[in-house]
Amino acid sequence: MGELLLKIKYSMTLDEIGEGFSLFQKKYQFKRNIIYTVVYLIALVLGVDFVIRDNANFYGYLLIGIAAGMTFLTWYKPVMIKRKLLATLSSLSEETYISEIYSDRIVITTVIQQDESADSEEAGEDKSAVSEQAGNSEEKQSEPTEDVTELFFGSDYIDALENDKMFLLFVNRRLIYLYPKRCLTDEEQERIRGILTEKALL
């Protein structure tokens, strides 16, 4: 087991998650989208050329339609994915995070606060039962649940980015983890920056 270098506790807002996801898309999807768009535009030009040469050329119109549609989807799909992600996260319970950075790995614990009050109301309890539950809320409240993720330096593909608001970890080009600077002291920010630089991630 590696040496514990830093342990921090933090939370994330929807705006921070949205910004982090946008940076992830820009880093790993923007170049690919540019390449796809160039290919589709070439197909579009070929389709236009077919139509110019022969107004009745069905395949020319078909090529134009496909190329235009695929170009639109290439840039619209990432926007929709981001909107759906934020809509889903906005409906979930509040979460806090604990990140333990070791010399050989990062352990991220997600602490999910459970709220059973809404479930009780939906169950159709009468007013007296609801009042009784409110009087014993501390006893009825369920314990927070935890989800633990381990990221290993060397075996997992990890890349990092820093801006004025956060540190971001990109894992295997599919996942993002972020540390908002508003939750970190200046010393913690310097420590994270030093660790990520030492691991050649920044």
Phi and psi in degrees as GROMACS dihedral restraints (atoms count N, CA, C in turn):
[ dihedral_restraints ]
;  ai    aj    ak    al  type     phi  dphi    fc
    3     4     5     6     1   -74.2    20    10
    4     5     6     7     1   167.0    20    10
    6     7     8     9     1   -74.5    20    10
    7     8     9    10     1   136.3    20    10
    9    10    11    12     1   -74.1    20    10
   10    11    12    13     1   119.7    20    10
   12    13    14    15     1   -97.5    20    10
   13    14    15    16     1   -33.6    20    10
   15    16    17    18     1  -162.5    20    10
   16    17    18    19     1   141.6    20    10
   18    19    20    21     1  -131.3    20    10
   19    20    21    22     1   126.1    20    10
   21    22    23    24     1  -133.6    20    10
   22    23    24    25     1   153.6    20    10
   24    25    26    27     1  -122.7    20    10
   25    26    27    28     1   136.1    20    10
   27    28    29    30     1  -157.6    20    10
   28    29    30    31     1   173.8    20    10
   30    31    32    33     1  -138.9    20    10
   31    32    33    34     1   170.6    20    10
   33    34    35    36     1  -133.7    20    10
   34    35    36    37     1   140.6    20    10
   36    37    38    39     1   -94.3    20    10
   37    38    39    40     1   164.2    20    10
   39    40    41    42     1   -62.4    20    10
   40    41    42    43     1   -37.0    20    10
   42    43    44    45     1   -63.0    20    10
   43    44    45    46     1   -40.9    20    10
   45    46    47    48     1   -67.4    20    10
   46    47    48    49     1   -41.3    20    10
   48    49    50    51     1   -63.6    20    10
   49    50    51    52     1   -42.4    20    10
   51    52    53    54     1   -62.0    20    10
   52    53    54    55     1   -42.1    20    10
   54    55    56    57     1   -66.0    20    10
   55    56    57    58     1   -41.6    20    10
   57    58    59    60     1   -63.0    20    10
   58    59    60    61     1   -41.3    20    10
   60    61    62    63     1   -67.5    20    10
   61    62    63    64     1   -36.7    20    10
   63    64    65    66     1   -63.3    20    10
   64    65    66    67     1   -40.6    20    10
   66    67    68    69     1   -66.6    20    10
   67    68    69    70     1   -36.7    20    10
   69    70    71    72     1   -62.4    20    10
   70    71    72    73     1   -46.5    20    10
   72    73    74    75     1   -63.3    20    10
   73    74    75    76     1   -40.6    20    10
   75    76    77    78     1   -64.3    20    10
   76    77    78    79     1   -39.2    20    10
   78    79    80    81     1   -73.2    20    10
   79    80    81    82     1   -39.8    20    10
   81    82    83    84     1  -112.2    20    10
   82    83    84    85     1   -13.7    20    10
   84    85    86    87     1  -116.0    20    10
   85    86    87    88     1   -24.9    20    10
   87    88    89    90     1   -62.7    20    10
   88    89    90    91     1   -47.9    20    10
   90    91    92    93     1   -62.8    20    10
   91    92    93    94     1   -41.6    20    10
   93    94    95    96     1   -63.3    20    10
   94    95    96    97     1   -41.0    20    10
   96    97    98    99     1   -64.3    20    10
   97    98    99   100     1   -35.9    20    10
   99   100   101   102     1   -62.6    20    10
  100   101   102   103     1   -44.8    20    10
  102   103   104   105     1   -62.2    20    10
  103   104   105   106     1   -46.7    20    10
  105   106   107   108     1   -60.6    20    10
  106   107   108   109     1   -40.9    20    10
  108   109   110   111     1   -63.8    20    10
  109   110   111   112     1   -40.0    20    10
  111   112   113   114     1   -61.4    20    10
  112   113   114   115     1   -43.6    20    10
  114   115   116   117     1   -61.9    20    10
  115   116   117   118     1   -45.4    20    10
  117   118   119   120     1   -65.8    20    10
  118   119   120   121     1   -35.8    20    10
  120   121   122   123     1   -68.5    20    10
  121   122   123   124     1   -34.8    20    10
  123   124   125   126     1   -63.2    20    10
  124   125   126   127     1   -43.2    20    10
  126   127   128   129     1   -63.5    20    10
  127   128   129   130     1   -37.8    20    10
  129   130   131   132     1   -63.1    20    10
  130   131   132   133     1   -43.6    20    10
  132   133   134   135     1   -63.5    20    10
  133   134   135   136     1   -40.7    20    10
  135   136   137   138     1   -63.2    20    10
  136   137   138   139     1   -41.1    20    10
  138   139   140   141     1   -62.8    20    10
  139   140   141   142     1   -43.3    20    10
  141   142   143   144     1   -62.2    20    10
  142   143   144   145     1   -40.2    20    10
  144   145   146   147     1   -62.9    20    10
  145   146   147   148     1   -41.1    20    10
  147   148   149   150     1   -61.1    20    10
  148   149   150   151     1   -43.3    20    10
  150   151   152   153     1   -68.5    20    10
  151   152   153   154     1   -39.0    20    10
  153   154   155   156     1   -62.4    20    10
  154   155   156   157     1   -40.0    20    10
  156   157   158   159     1   -71.7    20    10
  157   158   159   160     1   -32.5    20    10
  159   160   161   162     1  -150.3    20    10
  160   161   162   163     1   106.3    20    10
  162   163   164   165     1   -60.1    20    10
  163   164   165   166     1   -23.2    20    10
  165   166   167   168     1   -94.9    20    10
  166   167   168   169     1    11.3    20    10
  168   169   170   171     1   -75.7    20    10
  169   170   171   172     1   104.4    20    10
  171   172   173   174     1   -63.1    20    10
  172   173   174   175     1   -40.5    20    10
  174   175   176   177     1   -67.2    20    10
  175   176   177   178     1   -29.1    20    10
  177   178   179   180     1   -65.0    20    10
  178   179   180   181     1   -46.7    20    10
  180   181   182   183     1   -64.7    20    10
  181   182   183   184     1   -38.3    20    10
  183   184   185   186     1   -63.6    20    10
  184   185   186   187     1   -42.8    20    10
  186   187   188   189     1   -65.2    20    10
  187   188   189   190     1   -40.2    20    10
  189   190   191   192     1   -61.9    20    10
  190   191   192   193     1   -45.9    20    10
  192   193   194   195     1   -63.0    20    10
  193   194   195   196     1   -45.2    20    10
  195   196   197   198     1   -64.6    20    10
  196   197   198   199     1   -45.3    20    10
  198   199   200   201     1   -63.5    20    10
  199   200   201   202     1   -43.4    20    10
  201   202   203   204     1   -66.1    20    10
  202   203   204   205     1   -42.1    20    10
  204   205   206   207     1   -64.6    20    10
  205   206   207   208     1   -43.4    20    10
  207   208   209   210     1   -68.3    20    10
  208   209   210   211     1   -34.6    20    10
  210   211   212   213     1   -63.3    20    10
  211   212   213   214     1   -44.2    20    10
  213   214   215   216     1   -61.8    20    10
  214   215   216   217     1   -47.1    20    10
  216   217   218   219     1   -64.6    20    10
  217   218   219   220     1   -34.6    20    10
  219   220   221   222     1   -58.4    20    10
  220   221   222   223     1   -38.6    20    10
  222   223   224   225     1   -97.3    20    10
  223   224   225   226     1   -22.3    20    10
  225   226   227   228     1   -83.5    20    10
  226   227   228   229     1   -34.3    20    10
  228   229   230   231     1   -59.4    20    10
  229   230   231   232     1   -44.5    20    10
  231   232   233   234     1   -60.4    20    10
  232   233   234   235     1   -35.1    20    10
  234   235   236   237     1   -64.8    20    10
  235   236   237   238     1   -43.6    20    10
  237   238   239   240     1   -66.7    20    10
  238   239   240   241     1   -38.6    20    10
  240   241   242   243     1   -61.6    20    10
  241   242   243   244     1   -43.2    20    10
  243   244   245   246     1   -64.3    20    10
  244   245   246   247     1   -43.4    20    10
  246   247   248   249     1   -61.8    20    10
  247   248   249   250     1   -43.8    20    10
  249   250   251   252     1   -65.8    20    10
  250   251   252   253     1   -39.3    20    10
  252   253   254   255     1   -61.0    20    10
  253   254   255   256     1   -48.5    20    10
  255   256   257   258     1   -67.4    20    10
  256   257   258   259     1   -36.3    20    10
  258   259   260   261     1   -64.5    20    10
  259   260   261   262     1   -39.9    20    10
  261   262   263   264     1   -66.3    20    10
  262   263   264   265     1   -45.1    20    10
  264   265   266   267     1   -66.6    20    10
  265   266   267   268     1   -32.4    20    10
  267   268   269   270     1   -67.0    20    10
  268   269   270   271     1   -21.3    20    10
  270   271   272   273     1   -94.7    20    10
  271   272   273   274     1    -4.2    20    10
  273   274   275   276     1   -88.1    20    10
  274   275   276   277     1   165.1    20    10
  276   277   278   279     1   -67.7    20    10
  277   278   279   280     1   159.7    20    10
  279   280   281   282     1   -64.0    20    10
  280   281   282   283     1   139.3    20    10
  282   283   284   285     1  -127.4    20    10
  283   284   285   286     1   141.9    20    10
  285   286   287   288     1  -121.8    20    10
  286   287   288   289     1   162.8    20    10
  288   289   290   291     1  -132.9    20    10
  289   290   291   292     1   145.4    20    10
  291   292   293   294     1  -124.5    20    10
  292   293   294   295     1   121.6    20    10
  294   295   296   297     1  -114.9    20    10
  295   296   297   298     1   124.4    20    10
  297   298   299   300     1  -112.2    20    10
  298   299   300   301     1   115.6    20    10
  300   301   302   303     1  -100.8    20    10
  301   302   303   304     1   115.1    20    10
  303   304   305   306     1  -103.1    20    10
  304   305   306   307     1   173.6    20    10
  306   307   308   309     1   -68.3    20    10
  307   308   309   310     1   -22.6    20    10
  309   310   311   312     1  -117.4    20    10
  310   311   312   313     1    -6.7    20    10
  312   313   314   315     1  -164.8    20    10
  313   314   315   316     1   170.1    20    10
  315   316   317   318     1  -122.6    20    10
  316   317   318   319     1   128.9    20    10
  318   319   320   321     1  -110.9    20    10
  319   320   321   322     1   118.3    20    10
  321   322   323   324     1  -113.1    20    10
  322   323   324   325     1   119.4    20    10
  324   325   326   327     1  -106.4    20    10
  325   326   327   328     1   121.5    20    10
  327   328   329   330     1   -95.7    20    10
  328   329   330   331     1   121.2    20    10
  330   331   332   333     1  -104.2    20    10
  331   332   333   334     1   113.6    20    10
  333   334   335   336     1  -102.8    20    10
  334   335   336   337     1   121.1    20    10
  336   337   338   339     1   -80.9    20    10
  337   338   339   340     1   124.5    20    10
  339   340   341   342     1   -92.3    20    10
  340   341   342   343     1   137.2    20    10
  342   343   344   345     1  -127.1    20    10
  343   344   345   346     1   110.6    20    10
  345   346   347   348     1   -97.5    20    10
  346   347   348   349     1    -0.8    20    10
  348   349   350   351     1   -63.1    20    10
  349   350   351   352     1   -39.5    20    10
  351   352   353   354     1   -66.0    20    10
  352   353   354   355     1   -38.8    20    10
  354   355   356   357     1   -63.6    20    10
  355   356   357   358     1   -36.9    20    10
  357   358   359   360     1   -66.9    20    10
  358   359   360   361     1   -40.1    20    10
  360   361   362   363     1   -67.0    20    10
  361   362   363   364     1   -38.7    20    10
  363   364   365   366     1   -68.0    20    10
  364   365   366   367     1   -23.1    20    10
  366   367   368   369     1   -74.4    20    10
  367   368   369   370     1    -7.1    20    10
  369   370   371   372     1    81.9    20    10
  370   371   372   373     1    33.3    20    10
  372   373   374   375     1   -70.8    20    10
  373   374   375   376     1   147.7    20    10
  375   376   377   378     1   -77.9    20    10
  376   377   378   379     1   173.5    20    10
  378   379   380   381     1   -61.7    20    10
  379   380   381   382     1   -39.4    20    10
  381   382   383   384     1   -65.2    20    10
  382   383   384   385     1   -38.2    20    10
  384   385   386   387     1   -67.8    20    10
  385   386   387   388     1   -39.0    20    10
  387   388   389   390     1   -64.9    20    10
  388   389   390   391     1   -41.1    20    10
  390   391   392   393     1   -63.4    20    10
  391   392   393   394     1   -42.4    20    10
  393   394   395   396     1   -62.3    20    10
  394   395   396   397     1   -38.8    20    10
  396   397   398   399     1   -66.5    20    10
  397   398   399   400     1   -39.9    20    10
  399   400   401   402     1   -63.5    20    10
  400   401   402   403     1   -35.9    20    10
  402   403   404   405     1   -69.9    20    10
  403   404   405   406     1   -20.7    20    10
  405   406   407   408     1  -120.0    20    10
  406   407   408   409     1    33.9    20    10
  408   409   410   411     1   -59.9    20    10
  409   410   411   412     1   -36.8    20    10
  411   412   413   414     1   -66.8    20    10
  412   413   414   415     1   -33.9    20    10
  414   415   416   417     1   -76.8    20    10
  415   416   417   418     1   -33.5    20    10
  417   418   419   420     1   -81.7    20    10
  418   419   420   421     1   -24.5    20    10
  420   421   422   423     1   -63.7    20    10
  421   422   423   424     1   128.6    20    10
  423   424   425   426     1   -75.7    20    10
  424   425   426   427     1   159.1    20    10
  426   427   428   429     1   -72.1    20    10
  427   428   429   430     1   146.3    20    10
  429   430   431   432     1   -61.2    20    10
  430   431   432   433     1   147.0    20    10
  432   433   434   435     1   -99.6    20    10
  433   434   435   436     1   154.0    20    10
  435   436   437   438     1  -126.2    20    10
  436   437   438   439     1   141.7    20    10
  438   439   440   441     1  -126.6    20    10
  439   440   441   442     1   126.5    20    10
  441   442   443   444     1  -112.0    20    10
  442   443   444   445     1   131.2    20    10
  444   445   446   447     1  -122.2    20    10
  445   446   447   448     1   135.0    20    10
  447   448   449   450     1  -115.6    20    10
  448   449   450   451     1   129.4    20    10
  450   451   452   453     1  -117.4    20    10
  451   452   453   454     1   125.7    20    10
  453   454   455   456     1  -105.9    20    10
  454   455   456   457     1   127.0    20    10
  456   457   458   459     1   -65.0    20    10
  457   458   459   460     1   130.1    20    10
  459   460   461   462     1   101.3    20    10
  460   461   462   463     1   -50.2    20    10
  462   463   464   465     1   -87.8    20    10
  463   464   465   466     1   -37.7    20    10
  465   466   467   468     1   -88.5    20    10
  466   467   468   469     1   142.5    20    10
  468   469   470   471     1   -79.4    20    10
  469   470   471   472     1   112.0    20    10
  471   472   473   474     1  -123.0    20    10
  472   473   474   475     1   129.6    20    10
  474   475   476   477     1  -126.8    20    10
  475   476   477   478     1   158.0    20    10
  477   478   479   480     1  -136.8    20    10
  478   479   480   481     1   158.8    20    10
  480   481   482   483     1  -148.8    20    10
  481   482   483   484     1   145.8    20    10
  483   484   485   486     1  -129.2    20    10
  484   485   486   487     1   134.8    20    10
  486   487   488   489     1  -129.5    20    10
  487   488   489   490     1  -167.0    20    10
  489   490   491   492     1   -73.3    20    10
  490   491   492   493     1   -10.7    20    10
  492   493   494   495     1  -111.7    20    10
  493   494   495   496     1   -22.8    20    10
  495   496   497   498     1  -162.1    20    10
  496   497   498   499     1   164.6    20    10
  498   499   500   501     1  -104.7    20    10
  499   500   501   502     1   138.5    20    10
  501   502   503   504     1  -122.7    20    10
  502   503   504   505     1   140.0    20    10
  504   505   506   507     1  -113.0    20    10
  505   506   507   508     1   127.4    20    10
  507   508   509   510     1  -106.7    20    10
  508   509   510   511     1   121.1    20    10
  510   511   512   513     1  -114.5    20    10
  511   512   513   514     1   121.6    20    10
  513   514   515   516     1    52.6    20    10
  514   515   516   517     1    27.6    20    10
  516   517   518   519     1    58.3    20    10
  517   518   519   520     1    19.9    20    10
  519   520   521   522     1  -129.1    20    10
  520   521   522   523     1   -27.5    20    10
  522   523   524   525     1  -122.7    20    10
  523   524   525   526     1   151.6    20    10
  525   526   527   528     1  -129.0    20    10
  526   527   528   529     1   142.2    20    10
  528   529   530   531     1  -131.2    20    10
  529   530   531   532     1   138.1    20    10
  531   532   533   534     1  -133.1    20    10
  532   533   534   535     1   149.1    20    10
  534   535   536   537     1  -117.2    20    10
  535   536   537   538     1   102.5    20    10
  537   538   539   540     1   -66.2    20    10
  538   539   540   541     1   132.2    20    10
  540   541   542   543     1   -68.2    20    10
  541   542   543   544     1   -23.4    20    10
  543   544   545   546     1   -65.1    20    10
  544   545   546   547     1   -20.4    20    10
  546   547   548   549     1   -94.5    20    10
  547   548   549   550     1    -1.9    20    10
  549   550   551   552     1  -115.8    20    10
  550   551   552   553     1   143.2    20    10
  552   553   554   555     1   -75.6    20    10
  553   554   555   556     1   165.1    20    10
  555   556   557   558     1   -59.1    20    10
  556   557   558   559     1   -38.0    20    10
  558   559   560   561     1   -65.5    20    10
  559   560   561   562     1   -41.1    20    10
  561   562   563   564     1   -66.0    20    10
  562   563   564   565     1   -38.7    20    10
  564   565   566   567     1   -62.5    20    10
  565   566   567   568     1   -44.0    20    10
  567   568   569   570     1   -63.8    20    10
  568   569   570   571     1   -38.0    20    10
  570   571   572   573     1   -66.9    20    10
  571   572   573   574     1   -45.4    20    10
  573   574   575   576     1   -62.2    20    10
  574   575   576   577     1   -45.1    20    10
  576   577   578   579     1   -59.1    20    10
  577   578   579   580     1   -41.9    20    10
  579   580   581   582     1   -66.6    20    10
  580   581   582   583     1   -41.3    20    10
  582   583   584   585     1   -65.0    20    10
  583   584   585   586     1   -46.4    20    10
  585   586   587   588     1   -66.8    20    10
  586   587   588   589     1   -34.1    20    10
  588   589   590   591     1   -70.1    20    10
  589   590   591   592     1   -40.3    20    10
  591   592   593   594     1   -62.7    20    10
  592   593   594   595     1   -34.1    20    10
  594   595   596   597     1   -84.4    20    10
  595   596   597   598     1     5.5    20    10
  597   598   599   600     1    61.0    20    10
  598   599   600   601     1    36.5    20    10
  600   601   602   603     1  -100.3    20    10
  601   602   603   604     1   -24.6    20    10
